[in-house]
Amino acid sequence: MLPSAVDLESATLNAWPALQVVHDRLWVWRAAGGYSKRANSIHCLDPSDGDDAEARLERLAALYRYNELTPVFRVTPLASPGALAALDRAGWERFEPSRVLAMATPAEAFELRHEVRLFDPRDPAWFETQGRMSGYNVHTLSLLKAILEAVACENCGLLAYDGEGRPVAAALAAVSNGIGVYLNVVVDAGFRGQGYGRAVVSAALNWTQSAGARSSVIQVLGENVAALGLYRALGFAPAYDYHYRRPAP
């Protein structure tokens, strides 16, 4: 049996920590200088926690404004009806529909058709290369480095290489509560469609299996058809959908 939504959400939050966290009962306000919506949004972790939702939503939104960030709420199956009603009444618009995919971690290792190397994610050889492929500026790269330094669970950076020894794809993997989590998957623009994404994610799955993961989870933009096809080919299946909400302009 695959983990529940609360287990998967907990694992992904642990694998990608925020740099600032505020708890309001079972709502969690997270911020990381605006880098990634996952680390810069409000998460409701209990469908029954909807009391005083309007006041709490405004209070947490004010925290984002105080920190010069856009208020964002991440809507998953754990979001309470009270929270959803408060978002509707406040006129927060829906954006970026996405999907959570999960699977039991395969017992057998995937065969790799390209060279993949493992790194400590805090090694500049990994995070600077991943940042370059993603087009990060100096500020965003510094936020990535700070987040990586805050990860408490076991984690690994991976790079796939072409035949000339150039790094052309990257991924981050972590194991939290027995669940493998996969993040920051990117393939250099000039090398897409050549199997490097499959190689780096396959190697990440192999690493999490060796690290004791019993199941795996990955989050994907709903419009990223190529990524959805790759992950389904590797054995992932839809677990649930989510989206974000923000105040209308």
C-alpha positions in Angstrom: 0.0 0.0 0.0 1.3 3.4 -0.9 1.7 6.1 1.8 -1.2 8.4 2.6 -1.4 12.0 1.4 -0.3 13.3 4.8 2.7 10.9 4.7 3.7 12.1 1.2 3.2 15.7 2.1 5.3 15.4 5.2 8.1 13.7 3.3 8.2 16.3 0.6 8.2 19.1 3.2 11.1 17.5 5.0 13.0 16.9 1.8 12.6 20.6 0.8 12.7 22.7 3.9 11.8 26.4 4.1 14.2 28.9 5.7 11.4 30.4 7.8 8.5 28.5 9.3 5.5 29.6 11.4 2.9 27.2 12.8 -0.7 28.2 13.2 -2.3 25.0 14.6 -1.9 22.6 11.7 -1.4 25.3 9.1 2.3 25.8 8.3 3.6 29.1 6.8 6.8 28.6 4.9 9.2 31.0 3.3 12.5 30.9 1.5 13.1 34.2 0.0 10.6 33.5 -2.8 12.5 30.5 -4.3 10.0 27.8 -5.2 6.4 27.9 -4.3 6.7 24.7 -2.3 8.9 26.5 0.2 7.0 29.8 0.0 3.4 28.9 0.7 0.9 28.0 3.4 0.1 24.3 3.9 -2.9 22.9 5.7 -2.0 19.5 7.0 -5.4 18.4 8.4 -8.7 18.5 6.6 -10.5 19.2 10.0 -8.4 22.3 10.8 -10.7 25.0 9.4 -11.7 27.1 12.5 -11.2 30.9 12.2 -9.9 30.3 8.7 -10.5 33.9 7.4 -8.6 35.5 10.3 -5.8 33.0 10.1 -5.5 33.4 6.3 -5.2 37.2 6.6 -2.7 36.9 9.5 -0.4 34.5 7.5 -0.8 36.6 4.4 0.3 39.6 6.3 3.5 37.7 7.3 4.3 37.3 3.6 3.7 41.0 3.0 5.9 41.8 5.9 8.7 39.7 4.4 8.1 41.3 1.0 6.7 38.1 -0.6 3.5 37.3 -2.4 1.0 35.4 -0.2 0.5 31.9 -1.6 -1.6 28.9 -0.3 -0.9 25.3 -1.5 -4.2 23.4 -1.9 -3.9 19.7 -1.5 -6.4 17.0 -0.4 -5.4 18.0 3.2 -6.7 21.5 2.9 -9.8 21.9 5.1 -13.2 23.0 3.8 -12.9 26.0 6.1 -9.6 27.1 4.5 -11.0 26.6 1.0 -14.1 28.7 1.8 -11.8 31.5 3.3 -9.7 31.5 0.1 -12.9 31.8 -2.0 -14.3 34.6 0.1 -11.0 36.4 -0.1 -11.0 36.1 -3.9 -7.6 34.2 -4.1 -7.1 33.0 -7.6 -6.1 29.5 -8.6 -2.8 28.9 -10.5 -0.3 26.3 -11.5 -2.2 23.0 -11.3 0.2 20.2 -10.5 0.2 16.5 -9.8 1.8 14.2 -7.2 2.9 10.9 -8.5 3.9 7.9 -6.3 4.9 4.3 -6.5 6.4 1.5 -4.5 10.2 1.7 -4.9 11.3 -1.0 -7.3 13.2 -3.9 -5.7 15.5 -4.2 -8.8 17.8 -1.4 -9.8 17.2 0.4 -13.1 19.8 -0.1 -15.9 21.6 3.2 -16.7 22.4 4.1 -20.3 24.4 7.1 -19.4 27.0 7.8 -16.8 25.6 9.3 -13.5 27.6 10.4 -10.5 26.5 11.0 -6.9 27.4 14.1 -4.9 26.8 15.7 -1.6 24.2 18.3 -2.7 26.1 21.0 -0.7 29.1 20.5 -2.9 29.4 23.4 -5.4 30.2 20.8 -8.1 26.5 19.8 -7.8 24.5 22.8 -6.8 26.3 25.3 -9.1 25.9 22.9 -12.0 22.2 22.3 -11.3 21.8 26.1 -10.9 23.5 26.7 -14.3 21.2 24.3 -16.1 18.2 25.9 -14.4 19.3 29.4 -15.3 19.6 30.7 -11.7 21.0 34.0 -11.0 23.4 34.6 -8.0 20.6 35.4 -5.6 18.6 32.3 -6.4 21.7 30.1 -6.3 22.4 31.4 -2.8 18.8 30.5 -1.7 19.2 27.0 -3.2 22.5 26.6 -1.2 20.7 27.7 2.0 17.9 25.3 1.5 20.3 22.4 0.8 22.1 23.2 4.0 18.9 23.0 6.0 17.9 19.5 4.8 17.9 17.2 7.8 17.1 13.9 6.1 19.5 11.8 4.0 19.9 13.3 0.6 22.0 13.0 -2.6 22.7 15.2 -5.7 23.1 13.4 -9.0 24.5 14.5 -12.4 24.3 12.7 -15.7 27.1 13.1 -18.2 27.3 12.9 -22.0 29.9 10.9 -23.9 32.4 13.8 -23.6 32.1 13.9 -19.8 30.0 17.1 -19.7 27.2 17.2 -17.0 23.9 17.6 -18.9 21.2 16.6 -16.4 20.7 16.9 -12.6 18.4 15.7 -9.9 18.1 15.9 -6.1 16.9 12.9 -4.1 16.1 12.5 -0.4 14.7 9.8 1.9 12.3 11.0 4.6 10.3 8.5 6.8 11.0 5.7 4.3 9.8 7.7 1.3 12.1 8.6 -1.6 11.5 12.2 -2.8 12.8 13.5 -6.1 13.3 17.3 -6.8 15.1 19.8 -9.0 15.2 17.5 -12.0 16.6 19.4 -15.0 18.2 18.6 -18.3 20.4 21.0 -20.1 18.4 22.6 -22.9 20.7 21.3 -25.7 20.5 17.7 -24.5 16.7 17.1 -24.0 15.1 14.1 -25.6 18.3 12.0 -25.5 17.6 9.9 -22.4 19.6 12.0 -19.8 16.5 12.8 -17.8 15.6 9.2 -17.6 19.1 8.3 -16.6 19.4 10.8 -13.8 15.9 9.9 -12.3 16.6 6.2 -12.6 19.9 6.7 -10.8 18.0 8.7 -8.1 15.5 5.8 -7.7 18.4 3.4 -7.4 20.0 5.5 -4.7 16.8 5.9 -2.6 16.2 2.1 -2.9 19.7 1.5 -1.5 19.0 4.1 1.2 16.0 2.1 2.4 13.1 3.9 0.7 10.0 1.7 0.4 8.0 4.1 -1.7 8.7 7.1 -3.9 7.0 10.4 -4.7 7.6 13.2 -7.2 5.7 16.4 -7.9 5.1 17.6 -11.5 3.5 20.6 -13.2 0.3 19.5 -14.8 1.3 20.9 -18.1 4.7 19.2 -18.2 3.7 16.4 -20.6 7.2 15.2 -21.2 8.0 14.8 -17.5 4.7 13.1 -16.8 5.4 10.6 -19.6 8.9 9.9 -18.3 7.8 9.3 -14.7 4.9 7.1 -15.7 7.3 5.1 -17.9 9.4 4.6 -14.8 6.4 3.3 -12.8 5.0 6.3 -11.1 1.2 6.7 -11.0 -1.1 9.6 -10.1 -1.6 9.9 -6.3 -3.5 13.3 -6.1 -3.6 16.7 -7.6 -2.8 20.1 -6.0 -2.7 23.7 -7.0 -1.8 27.1 -5.6 -3.9 30.1 -4.7 -2.8 33.8 -4.4 -4.6 37.1 -4.0 -6.1 38.3 -7.3 -4.3 41.4 -8.7 
